Amino acid sequence: MSSNTDITQYYEDLASNYDSRFNNQRLDYMRYAENKAILDNLKTGLILDIGCGTGEQTLLLANNGYTVIGIDISMEMIKKANDRIHQAKLDDKISLLVASAQALPFRDESVDGLISIFGVYSHVPMIDQAFEEISRVVRTGSKSIITVVNRWNITWWTRTFFRGKVNWLLHALKNKEYTVNGLWTYYFSKGELTNLLQSAGFKVRIGSLLILLYPHNNKKLRFYEKMFIRFEEKARWIYPFNGFGYYHLAIFKKND
């Protein structure tokens, strides 16, 4: 398992080209689906954005009437987000700070909701503690929304099989964590994610993002992929398709 220092350095190095590197039509669709889930489920109030990066969802929330605290383990990411916030003239709606998801610097039940988008909690080594921290800081009855990488995402398994990468397949069957390009990542099954969040005191609903779309493709969206998107809009929350996406979309409410 990687250290927090390694993960922090990865994102410090990534900050300079983060927005351009993760920019294609498949990820644009995923952001659309994430943003819709956020605005449809979070009541207006003070929202905590964990792993805010360069401020994509932080700005979305602020532009829609929320007050936001964005945190990230990378100072460089926070600097990028701060520049975007100044340009948007939203300084009065957003606060930013460097902090870890494993030790949130906030009082108990101090926020009205929480988001963490684009797999942030797949890079948090002490996940039990991190989910307990969410439960501690959000108010009873409030909702939170996170996305994490799915261990059983159908597009990765299919691509890897047809490319004949037997060693990767065997490794994936035996392990739930990987280090690729210097970044440690934990892959959750739907059942494991559900159990972890329920143990932390939440009522959980899990859907899929990018069920039949592979995110790391910068080419123009093809016609059949547009059909895949239409299918996903219908099947996102339906068993078994809600366990096949490249990412899990988890919406969970703190129990009364």
N, C-alpha and C positions, 0 to 999 in steps of 0.2 A: 504494500500500500504506500502511496506517495505521501510526501509531507506537504503541509500547507505552503511552505516556502517554495517548493517546486511549482505548485499550481499558481501561486501569486506571480512568480517570475514569468511563467508562460503568458499570462494575461498582460503583464507589463509590456512584454515584447510584442504582443499582438495588437495593442491599442492603436498604433499608428495607422494600420490598414484594416482594422476590424470591419468597418462599415462597407468597404469595397470588397473585402474578401468574402463576406457572407451576403452576397447580393445576387440573387437569380430569381427566376419566376416561380420556382417551386417553393423557395423560402418566402417569397412575397405572399404566396397563397397561405403558407403556414402562419405568417404574421397576421394576415387577415383573420384567420380562424381563431388565433389566440386573442387578438384584439376584440373580436366580437364576444368571445367568452368572458373577457374581462368586463366589458361595458354592460353586458347582459346580467352579470351576477354580482358585481360589487356595489353595495350601497354607497352613496356619497358620504365622504368623511375623510379621515386621515388614513392613507394607504402606504404600506411599507413595500418598497420594491427591492427585493434581495437580488444581488448580482445585476445591478442596473446597467452595467456596461457603459455605453456612450449615450444612454438616456432615451432609447426608442419608446418604450412603454411609459417611462416616467413622464415624458412630454405628452403622450397620448392622454394619460390620466389628468394631467394639469389642464390640458386644453378642453377637457370635458367636465370641469367643475370640481375635481378632487384636489385635496392637499396631499402632497407626496413627500416621503422621505426615501431617498435612494441611497443604497449602500453597495459598496463593492470592495473586494480585497485589493484591487489594483488602483493605486494613486493615479496612474496614467489614464485609466478609464474614467475615473472621476473628473480629471481635468478636461477630457474630451466632452463629457456630459455637461460640465459646467459652462463650457464655451457655447454649446448648443442652447442651453437654458438662457444665457445672457442674450444671445441673438434673438431668441423667441420672446424676450422680455417677460419671463415667467419666474423671476427670482423670488417674488413674493408668495408663490405657490409651491415651491420646491426647495427642499434642503438636501444636501449631499454630505456623505461622510465615508471614510474608509473604515470598514469593519468586517468581521467574519460572521457567516451564517451560523457558526457553531457557538457563538457567544454574542448575542444581540444586545447592544448597549441601551436597552429601553426598559421602562417599568412594566410590571405585570399588567396585562389587559389595557394597554395604552394605545392600540391602533384599531381601526375599524375594518381592516382587511389587509391582505398580503398577496403579492404576486412574486413569482420567480420564473422567468421565461427563458427558453432556449437551453434547457438542460443544466441549469446551474447546480442543482442538487445531485447531479451525476458526478460532480467534481468535489463533493464534500465528504471527506473520509469518515468523520464521526456522525453518520447519518441519524442514528437514534437520538443523539444529543441535539442535533440540528432541528429535527421535527418536534422535540420537546420544547425547544426555544420558540418555535412558531406557536405552539399551544400556549405557552406562557405569555407572549406579548399581545396576541390578538384577543379581542373582547369575546365573551360568550355569545354565541349566536351568529358571529361574523363568518364570512366566507373567505377562503384563500384559494389561489389558483397557481399551480406550478406545472411545468413540463419537465420530464426526465427522459433519458434515452431508454428505449425498450429492448430488453435482451432478445426477444423473439420477433423482432421486426422482419417482416416477410421479404422486403426488397433486399436487405443485406444478405440474408441466408440464400436467397435465390441467385443473386449475382455471384456470391462467393462459390456456390456449388458449381455453376456453369463455367466459372473461370478455373475450376480445378484446384482451388486452394485448399487442399485437404488438411494441411497443418493448421490453418486458421479455423476450419470447421471443428477439428478435434479440440483445439484450444477453447473455442467458444462453448462446446458441450461441457467442458470440465470447469470453466471459469466464468465469473461474472464481472471481472475487472480486467482492464487493458491499459497499457500505456502506449499511445500512438503519437508520434511527433512530439514527444516530451510531455504530453498531457495525460494524466491519470484519469480514467473514466470508469464509473460503475454502471452496469447495465441492469435495470430492474425488470423483473417479470411483473405482470399485472397483479398477480396474487400477492407477491411480496410487498409491492408498493401499498396495496390495499391494507394488508396486515400491519405494516409499519405505521401508517397514518391512523388506523383505528386504535392501535395501542397507545398513540399519543393523544387520543381523546376526540377524534373527528369522525363524522359521518361522511363517507367518501363516495364519489362518482368518478369513474375513469372512462375516458374515451381515447380515440386514436387520432394522431396527426400524421399525415403522409402515409396512408395505408398502402398505396400502390405507386407512390412517387419517391424517387431516390433524390435526396436533397442536394447532393454534391455533384450537380450537373448544371453547367452555365449556359447550355444551349437553349435556344428558343423553345418554349413549351410546345410540344407536339399535339396534334389533334386528339390522339388516343389518350394522352395525359389529361386533356381537358375533360374527357369522358370519365377518367379516373376521379377527377375532382368532383364531378357531379355525383358519382357513386359515393364518394366519401362523405359528402354533405348529408346523404341519406343514412349512411351506415356507421357513422362515427361512434355512436353510443350503443350499437346493437351487437350482442354476442353472436359469433366469436370475433367479429371484425374490430371490436373495441380493444382487442388484445394484440392486433397485428401491426399497428402503425410504427413508423420509425421512432416516433416519440409518443409517450403517454401524456395525455392532458388530464390532470387531476383537479377536480373541483371539490373542496371539502369544507365542511361547516363544523365549527367548534360546538360540541354538545353542551346543552344546558345543564 
